[in-house]
């Protein structure tokens, strides 16, 4: 059978499948490399209604052997933009938002909170810890995936339980830019299309079940196609983990504008004796830049400071009072 109305007819035969629920779902995918691009493709095929893709990197020739959404013409183009364009071409009904930025500048806390699922497809320990911390601030769960040369892992961290950082040492938690994969340094880590696709498929199935509200066990699953086995791995919450701090919703107020607002607009909402802060230095890429928003040009937009839509910014009154201003999210495409 053909035609738009028959696109998901086989899905209706699957026990527990709810196509309408998928169409109304929103998923954030952080990292659109080999695993992330394949996850995005599979979720779009499944009928997820809204996808937000975030990745600061550009397509390289080596991505063409592992990224199903990329072709030779995409080399040099932002991964998020290239993946989004491919998905829109295949299914214009899927609303896809591309953010060519580090997730700290590309996805606001309120967007993580509002998403029905947040998927991590990053290959950096430090970045995974940072994303786990941001999800923890707003009580969002995280579905993480990563690959090894001949296998992969998919890890589900439900809200309030163990997070990625719980399994890291204090030294690892203190690192800010340790870009290593789950197993080996990048110079020694191999990756292939088949293993990436296998890991992405498992992560996608888990994501769909989460979106349906079907049971998903917390913890990790190690995928070993060499032996033909999948092995569950339990994860424990670490009481000493610093990534479980959560923002008090009662202390959050709406700013009434998004990142197109100016520094002056934001400072107009700040009372004498208070200091509005960003979560990252206000000059993207400069780790020595201040985090105090008042240090920026009043005419600059918040977007120019690297502040994403839906960000929730702390406003501090020394010594220990804090409240938060929530920026508007982008309207769905």
Helices and strands as residue ranges (DSSP letters): G 4-6, G 11-13, H 19-23, E 26-30, H 34-46, E 50-54, G 61-65, G 72-74, H 79-90, E 95-99, H 103-106, H 109-114, E 117-120, H 125-137, E 142-148, E 151-157, G 164-167, H 170-173, G 186-188, H 193-212, E 219-224, E 229-233, G 242-244, G 249-251, E 252-254, H 263-267, E 274-276, G 293-295, G 303-305, E 312-317, E 321-326
